[in-house]
Amino acid sequence: MKTTLLIRDWRDAFMKEIQGHETALRLKEAALEERLTDWTTALTAVAVATCKQMGWRASAKSHKLDLLPVQRSEYLALDVMAFCDAKKRWRFLLR
């Protein structure tokens, strides 16, 4: 049940972000003009904004995150990585 609510909340937040006038226009123009890089950039920004709306912090290409020990835009070759309950910076594990 909790997973179903999370999926619904994510979908609702995503649709709200993607249907914003400026975002929708940018995606539509990039698609019609077959500018895949611009379309992907805009969609990545939507995913990051959706994470923020959900109360999460996200790392993605052109969206560096200072939460992890090494600041990067992408982790584990994933386009977007979201972290919930991220109140303080992660540290390297010590052995």
MODELLER restraints for C-alpha pairs under 7 A, 6 or more apart:
rsr = mdl.restraints
at = mdl.atoms
rsr.add(forms.Gaussian(group=physical.xy_distance, feature=features.Distance(at['CA:13:A'], at['CA:50:A']), mean=5.65, stdev=0.5))
rsr.add(forms.Gaussian(group=physical.xy_distance, feature=features.Distance(at['CA:13:A'], at['CA:53:A']), mean=6.65, stdev=0.5))
rsr.add(forms.Gaussian(group=physical.xy_distance, feature=features.Distance(at['CA:14:A'], at['CA:50:A']), mean=5.32, stdev=0.5))
rsr.add(forms.Gaussian(group=physical.xy_distance, feature=features.Distance(at['CA:17:A'], at['CA:46:A']), mean=6.03, stdev=0.5))
rsr.add(forms.Gaussian(group=physical.xy_distance, feature=features.Distance(at['CA:17:A'], at['CA:50:A']), mean=6.53, stdev=0.5))
rsr.add(forms.Gaussian(group=physical.xy_distance, feature=features.Distance(at['CA:18:A'], at['CA:24:A']), mean=5.84, stdev=0.5))
rsr.add(forms.Gaussian(group=physical.xy_distance, feature=features.Distance(at['CA:18:A'], at['CA:46:A']), mean=6.22, stdev=0.5))
rsr.add(forms.Gaussian(group=physical.xy_distance, feature=features.Distance(at['CA:27:A'], at['CA:39:A']), mean=5.44, stdev=0.5))
rsr.add(forms.Gaussian(group=physical.xy_distance, feature=features.Distance(at['CA:27:A'], at['CA:42:A']), mean=6.43, stdev=0.5))
rsr.add(forms.Gaussian(group=physical.xy_distance, feature=features.Distance(at['CA:30:A'], at['CA:36:A']), mean=6.74, stdev=0.5))
rsr.add(forms.Gaussian(group=physical.xy_distance, feature=features.Distance(at['CA:30:A'], at['CA:38:A']), mean=5.97, stdev=0.5))
rsr.add(forms.Gaussian(group=physical.xy_distance, feature=features.Distance(at['CA:30:A'], at['CA:39:A']), mean=5.21, stdev=0.5))
rsr.add(forms.Gaussian(group=physical.xy_distance, feature=features.Distance(at['CA:31:A'], at['CA:39:A']), mean=6.37, stdev=0.5))
rsr.add(forms.Gaussian(group=physical.xy_distance, feature=features.Distance(at['CA:48:A'], at['CA:58:A']), mean=5.73, stdev=0.5))
rsr.add(forms.Gaussian(group=physical.xy_distance, feature=features.Distance(at['CA:51:A'], at['CA:57:A']), mean=6.27, stdev=0.5))
rsr.add(forms.Gaussian(group=physical.xy_distance, feature=features.Distance(at['CA:51:A'], at['CA:58:A']), mean=6.31, stdev=0.5))
rsr.add(forms.Gaussian(group=physical.xy_distance, feature=features.Distance(at['CA:51:A'], at['CA:82:A']), mean=6.65, stdev=0.5))
rsr.add(forms.Gaussian(group=physical.xy_distance, feature=features.Distance(at['CA:55:A'], at['CA:84:A']), mean=6.94, stdev=0.5))
rsr.add(forms.Gaussian(group=physical.xy_distance, feature=features.Distance(at['CA:56:A'], at['CA:82:A']), mean=6.22, stdev=0.5))
rsr.add(forms.Gaussian(group=physical.xy_distance, feature=features.Distance(at['CA:56:A'], at['CA:83:A']), mean=5.49, stdev=0.5))
rsr.add(forms.Gaussian(group=physical.xy_distance, feature=features.Distance(at['CA:56:A'], at['CA:84:A']), mean=4.59, stdev=0.5))
rsr.add(forms.Gaussian(group=physical.xy_distance, feature=features.Distance(at['CA:57:A'], at['CA:82:A']), mean=5.61, stdev=0.5))
rsr.add(forms.Gaussian(group=physical.xy_distance, feature=features.Distance(at['CA:57:A'], at['CA:83:A']), mean=5.23, stdev=0.5))
rsr.add(forms.Gaussian(group=physical.xy_distance, feature=features.Distance(at['CA:57:A'], at['CA:84:A']), mean=6.50, stdev=0.5))
rsr.add(forms.Gaussian(group=physical.xy_distance, feature=features.Distance(at['CA:57:A'], at['CA:86:A']), mean=6.96, stdev=0.5))
rsr.add(forms.Gaussian(group=physical.xy_distance, feature=features.Distance(at['CA:58:A'], at['CA:65:A']), mean=6.70, stdev=0.5))
rsr.add(forms.Gaussian(group=physical.xy_distance, feature=features.Distance(at['CA:58:A'], at['CA:80:A']), mean=6.63, stdev=0.5))
rsr.add(forms.Gaussian(group=physical.xy_distance, feature=features.Distance(at['CA:58:A'], at['CA:81:A']), mean=5.51, stdev=0.5))
rsr.add(forms.Gaussian(group=physical.xy_distance, feature=features.Distance(at['CA:58:A'], at['CA:82:A']), mean=4.22, stdev=0.5))
rsr.add(forms.Gaussian(group=physical.xy_distance, feature=features.Distance(at['CA:58:A'], at['CA:83:A']), mean=6.15, stdev=0.5))
rsr.add(forms.Gaussian(group=physical.xy_distance, feature=features.Distance(at['CA:59:A'], at['CA:65:A']), mean=5.14, stdev=0.5))
rsr.add(forms.Gaussian(group=physical.xy_distance, feature=features.Distance(at['CA:59:A'], at['CA:73:A']), mean=5.43, stdev=0.5))
rsr.add(forms.Gaussian(group=physical.xy_distance, feature=features.Distance(at['CA:59:A'], at['CA:74:A']), mean=6.13, stdev=0.5))
rsr.add(forms.Gaussian(group=physical.xy_distance, feature=features.Distance(at['CA:59:A'], at['CA:80:A']), mean=5.72, stdev=0.5))
rsr.add(forms.Gaussian(group=physical.xy_distance, feature=features.Distance(at['CA:59:A'], at['CA:81:A']), mean=5.28, stdev=0.5))
rsr.add(forms.Gaussian(group=physical.xy_distance, feature=features.Distance(at['CA:59:A'], at['CA:82:A']), mean=6.46, stdev=0.5))
rsr.add(forms.Gaussian(group=physical.xy_distance, feature=features.Distance(at['CA:60:A'], at['CA:73:A']), mean=4.67, stdev=0.5))
rsr.add(forms.Gaussian(group=physical.xy_distance, feature=features.Distance(at['CA:60:A'], at['CA:74:A']), mean=5.03, stdev=0.5))
rsr.add(forms.Gaussian(group=physical.xy_distance, feature=features.Distance(at['CA:60:A'], at['CA:79:A']), mean=5.60, stdev=0.5))
rsr.add(forms.Gaussian(group=physical.xy_distance, feature=features.Distance(at['CA:60:A'], at['CA:80:A']), mean=4.51, stdev=0.5))
rsr.add(forms.Gaussian(group=physical.xy_distance, feature=features.Distance(at['CA:60:A'], at['CA:81:A']), mean=6.53, stdev=0.5))
rsr.add(forms.Gaussian(group=physical.xy_distance, feature=features.Distance(at['CA:61:A'], at['CA:73:A']), mean=4.59, stdev=0.5))
rsr.add(forms.Gaussian(group=physical.xy_distance, feature=features.Distance(at['CA:61:A'], at['CA:74:A']), mean=5.66, stdev=0.5))
rsr.add(forms.Gaussian(group=physical.xy_distance, feature=features.Distance(at['CA:61:A'], at['CA:79:A']), mean=6.61, stdev=0.5))
rsr.add(forms.Gaussian(group=physical.xy_distance, feature=features.Distance(at['CA:62:A'], at['CA:73:A']), mean=5.85, stdev=0.5))
rsr.add(forms.Gaussian(group=physical.xy_distance, feature=features.Distance(at['CA:63:A'], at['CA:73:A']), mean=5.46, stdev=0.5))
rsr.add(forms.Gaussian(group=physical.xy_distance, feature=features.Distance(at['CA:64:A'], at['CA:71:A']), mean=6.22, stdev=0.5))
rsr.add(forms.Gaussian(group=physical.xy_distance, feature=features.Distance(at['CA:64:A'], at['CA:72:A']), mean=5.28, stdev=0.5))
rsr.add(forms.Gaussian(group=physical.xy_distance, feature=features.Distance(at['CA:64:A'], at['CA:73:A']), mean=4.39, stdev=0.5))
rsr.add(forms.Gaussian(group=physical.xy_distance, feature=features.Distance(at['CA:65:A'], at['CA:71:A']), mean=5.79, stdev=0.5))
rsr.add(forms.Gaussian(group=physical.xy_distance, feature=features.Distance(at['CA:65:A'], at['CA:72:A']), mean=6.45, stdev=0.5))
rsr.add(forms.Gaussian(group=physical.xy_distance, feature=features.Distance(at['CA:65:A'], at['CA:73:A']), mean=6.77, stdev=0.5))
rsr.add(forms.Gaussian(group=physical.xy_distance, feature=features.Distance(at['CA:67:A'], at['CA:88:A']), mean=6.96, stdev=0.5))
rsr.add(forms.Gaussian(group=physical.xy_distance, feature=features.Distance(at['CA:67:A'], at['CA:89:A']), mean=4.40, stdev=0.5))
rsr.add(forms.Gaussian(group=physical.xy_distance, feature=features.Distance(at['CA:67:A'], at['CA:90:A']), mean=5.85, stdev=0.5))
rsr.add(forms.Gaussian(group=physical.xy_distance, feature=features.Distance(at['CA:68:A'], at['CA:89:A']), mean=6.01, stdev=0.5))
rsr.add(forms.Gaussian(group=physical.xy_distance, feature=features.Distance(at['CA:68:A'], at['CA:90:A']), mean=5.03, stdev=0.5))
rsr.add(forms.Gaussian(group=physical.xy_distance, feature=features.Distance(at['CA:68:A'], at['CA:91:A']), mean=6.86, stdev=0.5))
rsr.add(forms.Gaussian(group=physical.xy_distance, feature=features.Distance(at['CA:69:A'], at['CA:90:A']), mean=6.14, stdev=0.5))
rsr.add(forms.Gaussian(group=physical.xy_distance, feature=features.Distance(at['CA:69:A'], at['CA:91:A']), mean=5.62, stdev=0.5))
rsr.add(forms.Gaussian(group=physical.xy_distance, feature=features.Distance(at['CA:69:A'], at['CA:92:A']), mean=6.34, stdev=0.5))
rsr.add(forms.Gaussian(group=physical.xy_distance, feature=features.Distance(at['CA:74:A'], at['CA:80:A']), mean=6.74, stdev=0.5))
rsr.add(forms.Gaussian(group=physical.xy_distance, feature=features.Distance(at['CA:75:A'], at['CA:81:A']), mean=6.90, stdev=0.5))
